[in-house]
Amino acid sequence: MPLPTPTLRHLASVAAAYTLSGLLALHLAIPPGYVSPLYPAAGIALAAVLSYGRKIWPAILTGAILTNIGAVVQTGLEGWAQITPLIVGIGAVLQASAGAALAERWSRFPLDTAGPILRFLFLVGPVSCLIGASFGTSALVISGGLPLSDAGFTWWNWWAGDAIGILIAAPLALAFIGQPRQDWAPRRLSIALPMLVALLILAALEVQVARWEQERLQARFERDAHYLSSMLRKRFEDYTGVLQATERVMVAAPGMGQQGFQEFAAPWLARYDGLKAIGWIPHVPAAGRAAFEDAARADAATPDFMIRDRDRHNALHPAAPRPEYYPIRLIAPLESNRRALGLNILSVPNAVDAVNRSLASGKAASTRAFELTQETEGKLGVVVYQRTAGPAAQEPPSGPPQGVAFVALRIEDAVQSVLRHYPMPGMVYCLTERAPDAPLGHRIAGQENCPAPQETAPGGIDPWIDSFDFAGRRWSISFSVSPGYNALYRGWEAWILLAIGLLSTGMLGAFLLSSTGRARRIEDMVQQRTQELADATRKLRTQQAMLTHAERIARLGSWEVDPVSGRGHGSAELFTILGLPYRDCLSLIDLKNAAHPDDQQALEEAFEQMDRGQAASSLDIRVPFGDSALPERTVHFTIEAGDRSDGSKTLRGTAQDVTASRAAEAHIHYLAHYDMLTGLPNRSLWASRAEQALAIARRNHLRMGVLFLDLDNFKKINDTLGHPVGDRLLAAAAQRLALCLREEDVLARLGGDEFVVLLPQIHTADDAAIVARKLIGSLTRPFDIDGQELSTSTSIGIALYPANGADVDILLKHADTAMYDAKSAGRNDFRFFTPDMNNRAYARLMLENALRHALERDELELDYQPQWAMPGQKLIGVEALVRWNHPERGRISPAEFIPLAEETGLIQSIGDWVLHAACRQQAAWQAAGLPPLTIAVNISALQFRRSDFAGHVRQVFADTGVSPRHFELEITESALMQPSVETEAQFASLRNLGLGLALDDFGTGYSSLSYLKRLPLTRLKIDRSFVRDLPGDPEDAAIATATLSIARDLGLEVVAEGVETEAQRDFLLERQCAVMQGYLFSRPLPAQAITELLASQPDAAG
């Protein structure tokens, strides 16, 4: 339809909207520059042309001119740049007209579908904005208002600002002025309100981004200024260092000639730019003037030397008579400073004050900035003086000075020497000298007009000012930026952040146009939905009947579907079971989609079987919960084909939640085939898989390996730390072992700490050895169990098919036999089965059986290791040591049968026998009238952990009638690996009986000072491993000494075991070890020999 002719009101409103939005955008520009990244006026102009036609151009031109006049005023452009508003206005009119033409060609109005909307916002807008950006940037460059170097950035910024302005403002403007009105009026509120809010947020974002950019530039400037200031300070400190070096040289060599002084000064002059002269000024009294001048002329370098004064016109004259002189005698470089040679500095007003200050204080003193005598370019400099005195000079100096050293600086050269090494483009400096008559100071170098402290430089960058002292003068260095600083260091981060926000807002506009444009289609859909709801209401009664039927079915959901139309209905319980929202209509697709994606195919095949004539079908499917965090349910489906009363076919069925029952069945299966502690297969499942692998190996002539694993020292950990800790260690070890195996290998737990590995299809025995090494290596790293570091290893036996057996039981038995051989060889290793291992396994079994009968057959006996009080070597006690006299093998070493007893649990019975036997022997000695003797009895960790151990010990003493005061229980550190309240109570009960408590093998296990403090111990026993290499081994010597010191401080007695040499005895005696035992004094003796010793030493136990 034709567009309306714009009225004066339309022209005025468009011009006002263009002007206001344009001026607002200019105030939101991000530095550097005056082009805004968001220019809504471009979108208003395009919407106006689309709504009122091209006759609206006067309003666009007026608005553009007014906006850019404001921009010219804001940026201070002058000259030809003042015609920029007119050129920019023409470009704005052409841009809006071109955009409207492109929109009519590429988009369909009133922009109610996605395609035309996207083409309008992301094609028409950006393409048409090329015109405005090109006109505006060209006008600024041609008129001199914009450097050519900034043209690219300004053009891009201008184009982006117009394009984004169209993206954001065009939808908003069309909502208010778009034609025809009936198409846009209903959409106004839905578009305008979100877009206005988005624009307000964008405006706030743009202001904040501009502030961030300004703060970033300020921070960068201050960092650079601080750095340059510190470099300048250091340079002036270097000049002071040169002065002090000169002063020291002249103190050391006061008679130095001009040639020598030139050689000394040359390196300093070459190193530091700005250093114009280095010199020395001796003190010359009036009486010595003539002689001084003659001596100076005698120097070949200064044949015409004369002491001269300088007048106020910088002219030199022979010095007038005065009581003393300070002439420049040595100066370098000589040729450029020859005019200053012989100058009496007392005639230079600027120097007198500085010289007097240095003479008075002995410190460096600088003159005020002035034109140096040797200056030829009119630049300012300073001279810094330093009094020289003899080596014995005092502070403050006293007596006549030897002279004055000085350095002369040209200040601007000194500053520039630093700036050349550390260039900072865009920064200018000003150096001033503070003075009472000038609060801001006198400029001595740098820019002509130094910035005031509160003065803001171009681009909004505040100057940086720092003050420092230089040789008694207060100087101030200030840095400010040149007009191009912001352009040099512009940052793109702020632009990127803003662009994201702008594009997001533009996408919001596109979405709003699309969503509001589809309102009429949505109304049609609403009408359709209303009709569907009416149909659902008519079926409500039928649904109610189905619901009643479903309630009568115990925990079942029922359904019925027409196989032709695919539509039907289901009970409320059905929807609950399937996790679907309740609705009147149900289809076969709904049933299928409710199933787990992996089970949908099976359900669909069941429906197809019904179509092919099958009468019924049933299956289990999985149904996921709506909340993915919950486990899926198992639903049992039944499907039946039936006939309706009208003769048509139907499908009906039920769905029952069988999750609980299936889980119970699975759990029963798991319990039957898996180990609950580790999650590994158990013996039954492993044997089944091994039989399958063995059948494959027989059929294909393959090799197979069986590895039998047993954890080393696990029983000790389990007994001392308790079964919960042992269980967690087993689970952790199982995880590591499983990581060493292939997917086809089978790891199982047989029970306790025994595991078995099936290696199907190996090529050589080396393959099994490689796996065994991996398994052993996996347990090398300690385990962290409840914050406690535990270590274990494994011994592995390997049996191979077909070499070591033809069935699973034989292979497992042979692998077990090989494992025991690995343990016997030292543990933490593996062994392949060999036939002779059967003999060793049989021998071990026989030894175990014999040990079980040893107590019944009275084959055990006790020997007693004497304990001696030193240094008098008096017998005060014995340690009871169990011995086994085998009827066939003779005496068997405890090292052979004690580990076997611990492994089989017989250690408890043996320990009880030892305690009874020791009590009976004590009673026999007492009955013979022998003096009392303390008997030490070893207690295993397994005995000690028995909850009734203290009561059992009490009963033993009651039965034998001996006093516990003459007994000592020796407990190893392994029993204290996990001290607890129960452990401490056990110790207290034993101590209350009168028993002594000794900690055996101290230092070899889990030594902890905390249990020495908490537990009521009476003795520590130094293990023989720490005594063996005394006194030669420094580590053993340190351990023994520390143990004795700790025991002495805690009030504990110490017994040293295994003393075999006099050197060991003497070492321990020197460290006040009061009790010893070992072969040096006596080997373990039978009871009769101890009886004879007691008889010969009636007071030995006293």
Secondary structure as the mmCIF struct_conf table of DSSP 4:
data_model
#
loop_
_struct_conf.conf_type_id
_struct_conf.id
_struct_conf.beg_label_comp_id
_struct_conf.beg_label_asym_id
_struct_conf.beg_label_seq_id
_struct_conf.end_label_comp_id
_struct_conf.end_label_asym_id
_struct_conf.end_label_seq_id
HELX_LH_PP_P HELX_LH_PP_P1 PRO A 2 THR A 7
HELX_RH_AL_P HELX_RH_AL_P1 LEU A 8 HIS A 27
TURN_TY1_P TURN_TY1_P1 LEU A 28 LEU A 28
HELX_LH_PP_P HELX_LH_PP_P2 ALA A 29 ILE A 30
BEND BEND1 PRO A 31 TYR A 34
BEND BEND2 PRO A 37 PRO A 37
HELX_RH_AL_P HELX_RH_AL_P2 PRO A 40 TYR A 52
HELX_RH_3T_P HELX_RH_3T_P1 ARG A 54 ILE A 56
HELX_RH_AL_P HELX_RH_AL_P3 TRP A 57 THR A 75
TURN_TY1_P TURN_TY1_P2 GLY A 76 GLY A 76
HELX_RH_3T_P HELX_RH_3T_P2 GLY A 79 ILE A 83
HELX_RH_AL_P HELX_RH_AL_P4 THR A 84 TRP A 106
TURN_TY1_P TURN_TY1_P3 PHE A 109 PRO A 110
BEND BEND3 THR A 113 THR A 113
HELX_RH_AL_P HELX_RH_AL_P5 ALA A 114 ARG A 119
HELX_RH_PI_P HELX_RH_PI_P1 PHE A 120 VAL A 124
HELX_RH_AL_P HELX_RH_AL_P6 GLY A 125 ILE A 142
TURN_TY1_P TURN_TY1_P4 SER A 143 GLY A 144
BEND BEND4 GLY A 145 LEU A 146
HELX_RH_3T_P HELX_RH_3T_P3 LEU A 148 ASP A 150
HELX_RH_AL_P HELX_RH_AL_P7 ALA A 151 ILE A 177
BEND BEND5 GLN A 179 PRO A 180
HELX_RH_AL_P HELX_RH_AL_P8 ARG A 181 TRP A 184
HELX_RH_3T_P HELX_RH_3T_P4 ALA A 185 ARG A 187
HELX_RH_AL_P HELX_RH_AL_P9 ARG A 188 ALA A 252
TURN_TY1_P TURN_TY1_P5 PRO A 254 GLY A 255
HELX_RH_AL_P HELX_RH_AL_P10 GLN A 258 ARG A 271
BEND BEND6 TYR A 272 TYR A 272
TURN_TY1_P TURN_TY1_P6 ASP A 273 GLY A 274
STRN STRN1 LEU A 275 PRO A 282
STRN STRN2 VAL A 284 PRO A 285
HELX_RH_3T_P HELX_RH_3T_P5 ALA A 286 GLY A 288
HELX_RH_AL_P HELX_RH_AL_P11 ARG A 289 ARG A 297
TURN_TY1_P TURN_TY1_P7 ALA A 298 ALA A 298
BEND BEND7 ASP A 299 ASP A 299
TURN_TY1_P TURN_TY1_P8 ALA A 300 ALA A 301
TURN_TY1_P TURN_TY1_P9 PRO A 303 ASP A 304
STRN STRN3 ARG A 308 ARG A 310
TURN_TY1_P TURN_TY1_P10 ARG A 312 HIS A 313
BEND BEND8 ASN A 314 ASN A 314
STRN STRN4 LEU A 316 PRO A 318
HELX_LH_PP_P HELX_LH_PP_P3 ALA A 319 PRO A 321
BEND BEND9 PRO A 323 PRO A 323
STRN STRN5 GLU A 324 TYR A 325
STRN STRN6 PRO A 327 PRO A 327
STRN STRN7 LEU A 330 ALA A 332
BEND BEND10 PRO A 333 PRO A 333
TURN_TY1_P TURN_TY1_P11 LEU A 334 ASN A 337
HELX_RH_3T_P HELX_RH_3T_P6 ARG A 338 ALA A 340
TURN_TY1_P TURN_TY1_P12 LEU A 341 GLY A 342
STRN STRN8 LEU A 343 ASN A 344
HELX_RH_3T_P HELX_RH_3T_P7 ILE A 345 SER A 347
HELX_RH_AL_P HELX_RH_AL_P12 PRO A 349 SER A 361
BEND BEND11 GLY A 362 LYS A 363
STRN STRN9 ALA A 365 SER A 366
HELX_LH_PP_P HELX_LH_PP_P4 THR A 367 ARG A 368
BEND BEND12 ALA A 369 ALA A 369
STRN STRN10 PHE A 370 GLU A 371
TURN_TY1_P TURN_TY1_P13 THR A 373 GLN A 374
BEND BEND13 THR A 376 GLU A 377
STRN STRN11 LEU A 380 THR A 388
TURN_TY1_P TURN_TY1_P14 PRO A 391 ALA A 392
BEND BEND14 GLU A 395 PRO A 396
BEND BEND15 GLY A 399 GLY A 399
BEND BEND16 GLN A 402 GLN A 402
STRN STRN12 GLY A 403 ARG A 410
HELX_RH_AL_P HELX_RH_AL_P13 ILE A 411 HIS A 421
BEND BEND17 TYR A 422 TYR A 422
TURN_TY1_P TURN_TY1_P15 PRO A 425 GLY A 426
STRN STRN13 MET A 427 ALA A 435
TURN_TY1_P TURN_TY1_P16 PRO A 436 ASP A 437
STRN STRN14 ALA A 438 GLY A 446
BEND BEND18 GLU A 448 ASN A 449
HELX_LH_PP_P HELX_LH_PP_P5 CYS A 450 ALA A 452
TURN_TY1_P TURN_TY1_P17 PRO A 453 GLN A 454
HELX_LH_PP_P HELX_LH_PP_P6 GLU A 455 ALA A 457
HELX_RH_3T_P HELX_RH_3T_P8 PRO A 458 GLY A 460
HELX_LH_PP_P HELX_LH_PP_P7 ILE A 461 PRO A 463
STRN STRN15 TRP A 464 PHE A 470
TURN_TY1_P TURN_TY1_P18 ALA A 471 GLY A 472
STRN STRN16 ARG A 473 VAL A 481
TURN_TY1_P TURN_TY1_P19 PRO A 483 GLY A 484
HELX_RH_AL_P HELX_RH_AL_P14 TYR A 485 LEU A 488
TURN_TY1_P TURN_TY1_P20 TYR A 489 TYR A 489
BEND BEND19 TRP A 492 TRP A 492
HELX_RH_AL_P HELX_RH_AL_P15 GLU A 493 GLY A 517
TURN_TY1_P TURN_TY1_P21 ARG A 518 ARG A 518
HELX_RH_AL_P HELX_RH_AL_P16 ALA A 519 ARG A 538
TURN_TY1_P TURN_TY1_P22 LYS A 539 LYS A 539
HELX_RH_AL_P HELX_RH_AL_P17 LEU A 540 ARG A 552
BEND BEND20 ILE A 553 ILE A 553
TURN_TY1_P TURN_TY1_P23 ALA A 554 ARG A 555
STRN STRN17 LEU A 556 VAL A 561
TURN_TY1_P TURN_TY1_P24 PRO A 563 SER A 565
STRN STRN18 ARG A 567 GLY A 570
HELX_RH_AL_P HELX_RH_AL_P18 ALA A 572 LEU A 578
TURN_TY1_P TURN_TY1_P25 GLY A 579 GLY A 579
BEND BEND21 ASP A 584 ASP A 584
STRN STRN19 LEU A 586 SER A 587
HELX_RH_AL_P HELX_RH_AL_P19 LEU A 588 ALA A 594
BEND BEND22 ALA A 595 ALA A 595
TURN_TY1_P TURN_TY1_P26 PRO A 597 ASP A 599
HELX_RH_AL_P HELX_RH_AL_P20 GLN A 600 ASP A 611
TURN_TY1_P TURN_TY1_P27 ARG A 612 GLY A 613
STRN STRN20 ALA A 616 VAL A 623
BEND BEND23 GLY A 626 ASP A 627
TURN_TY1_P TURN_TY1_P28 SER A 628 ALA A 629
BEND BEND24 LEU A 630 LEU A 630
HELX_LH_PP_P HELX_LH_PP_P8 PRO A 631 GLU A 632
STRN STRN21 ARG A 633 ASP A 643
TURN_TY1_P TURN_TY1_P29 SER A 645 ASP A 646
BEND BEND25 GLY A 647 GLY A 647
STRN STRN22 LYS A 649 ASP A 657
HELX_RH_AL_P HELX_RH_AL_P21 THR A 659 HIS A 673
STRN STRN23 TYR A 674 TYR A 674
TURN_TY1_P TURN_TY1_P30 MET A 676 THR A 678
STRN STRN24 PRO A 681 PRO A 681
HELX_RH_AL_P HELX_RH_AL_P22 ARG A 683 ASN A 700
TURN_TY1_P TURN_TY1_P31 HIS A 701 HIS A 701
STRN STRN25 ARG A 703 ASP A 712
TURN_TY1_P TURN_TY1_P32 ASN A 713 ASN A 713
HELX_RH_AL_P HELX_RH_AL_P23 PHE A 714 LEU A 721
HELX_RH_AL_P HELX_RH_AL_P24 HIS A 723 ALA A 738
TURN_TY1_P TURN_TY1_P33 LEU A 739 CYS A 740
BEND BEND26 LEU A 741 LEU A 741
BEND BEND27 GLU A 743 GLU A 744
STRN STRN26 VAL A 746 GLY A 751
TURN_TY1_P TURN_TY1_P34 GLY A 752 ASP A 753
STRN STRN27 GLU A 754 ILE A 762
BEND BEND28 HIS A 763 THR A 764
HELX_RH_AL_P HELX_RH_AL_P25 ALA A 765 SER A 778
TURN_TY1_P TURN_TY1_P35 LEU A 779 LEU A 779
BEND BEND29 THR A 780 ARG A 781
HELX_LH_PP_P HELX_LH_PP_P9 PRO A 782 PRO A 782
STRN STRN28 PHE A 783 ILE A 785
TURN_TY1_P TURN_TY1_P36 ASP A 786 GLY A 787
STRN STRN29 GLN A 788 LEU A 790
STRN STRN30 SER A 793 TYR A 801
TURN_TY1_P TURN_TY1_P37 PRO A 802 ASN A 804
BEND BEND30 ALA A 806 ASP A 807
HELX_RH_AL_P HELX_RH_AL_P26 VAL A 808 SER A 824
TURN_TY1_P TURN_TY1_P38 ALA A 825 GLY A 826
BEND BEND31 ARG A 827 ASN A 828
STRN STRN31 PHE A 830 PHE A 832
TURN_TY1_P TURN_TY1_P39 PRO A 835 ASP A 836
HELX_RH_AL_P HELX_RH_AL_P27 MET A 837 ALA A 854
TURN_TY1_P TURN_TY1_P40 LEU A 855 ASP A 858
STRN STRN32 LEU A 860 ALA A 869
TURN_TY1_P TURN_TY1_P41 MET A 870 GLN A 873
STRN STRN33 LYS A 874 HIS A 886
TURN_TY1_P TURN_TY1_P42 PRO A 887 ARG A 889
STRN STRN34 GLY A 890 ILE A 892
HELX_LH_PP_P HELX_LH_PP_P10 SER A 893 SER A 893
HELX_RH_AL_P HELX_RH_AL_P28 PRO A 894 THR A 904
TURN_TY1_P TURN_TY1_P43 GLY A 905 LEU A 906
HELX_RH_AL_P HELX_RH_AL_P29 ILE A 907 ALA A 927
TURN_TY1_P TURN_TY1_P44 ALA A 928 GLY A 929
HELX_LH_PP_P HELX_LH_PP_P11 LEU A 930 PRO A 932
STRN STRN35 THR A 934 ILE A 939
HELX_RH_AL_P HELX_RH_AL_P30 ALA A 941 PHE A 944
TURN_TY1_P TURN_TY1_P45 ARG A 945 ARG A 945
BEND BEND32 ARG A 946 ARG A 946
TURN_TY1_P TURN_TY1_P46 SER A 947 ASP A 948
HELX_RH_AL_P HELX_RH_AL_P31 PHE A 949 THR A 960
TURN_TY1_P TURN_TY1_P47 GLY A 961 GLY A 961
HELX_RH_3T_P HELX_RH_3T_P9 PRO A 964 HIS A 966
STRN STRN36 PHE A 967 THR A 972
HELX_RH_3T_P HELX_RH_3T_P10 GLU A 973 LEU A 976
BEND BEND33 MET A 977 GLN A 978
HELX_RH_AL_P HELX_RH_AL_P32 VAL A 981 ASN A 992
TURN_TY1_P TURN_TY1_P48 LEU A 993 GLY A 994
STRN STRN37 GLY A 996 PHE A 1002
TURN_TY1_P TURN_TY1_P49 GLY A 1003 GLY A 1003
BEND BEND34 THR A 1004 GLY A 1005
HELX_RH_AL_P HELX_RH_AL_P33 LEU A 1009 ARG A 1014
BEND BEND35 LEU A 1015 LEU A 1015
STRN STRN38 ARG A 1019 ILE A 1022
HELX_RH_AL_P HELX_RH_AL_P34 ARG A 1024 VAL A 1027
TURN_TY1_P TURN_TY1_P50 ARG A 1028 GLY A 1032
HELX_RH_AL_P HELX_RH_AL_P35 PRO A 1034 LEU A 1050
TURN_TY1_P TURN_TY1_P51 GLY A 1051 GLY A 1051
STRN STRN39 GLU A 1053 ALA A 1056
BEND BEND36 THR A 1061 THR A 1061
HELX_RH_AL_P HELX_RH_AL_P36 GLU A 1062 GLU A 1070
TURN_TY1_P TURN_TY1_P52 ARG A 1071 GLN A 1072
STRN STRN40 VAL A 1075 MET A 1076
BEND BEND37 GLY A 1078 GLY A 1078
TURN_TY1_P TURN_TY1_P53 TYR A 1079 PHE A 1081
STRN STRN41 LEU A 1085 LEU A 1085
HELX_RH_AL_P HELX_RH_AL_P37 ALA A 1087 SER A 1096
TURN_TY1_P TURN_TY1_P54 PRO A 1098 ALA A 1101
#
